[in-house]
Amino acid sequence: MSEHNVQRGEADDQGRLYPEDQAKVDAFVSRGVNSVERKPFKPLRLVILLIAVVTGFSLLSQVIARWAGVY
């Protein structure tokens, strides 16, 4: 049982950074592209947009086919 606790303690230590390294990471994350706050991703909006675009292209292709005399 004590061996399991030692391994667990080592695994916890591996995920932590030294304070100097953490400061570098924090400085990098707070500048440039990473500093911009973004709205949350909304997959439902993307699905609705995709359906609208595919439907629009389908209707456009039907109109062009009828205009060209294919049907």
Secondary structure, DSSP 8 states (H G I E B T S, - for coil): -HHHHHHHHHHHHHT---HHHHHHHHHHHTSGGGG-------HHHHHHHHHHHHHHHHHHHHHHHHHHT--
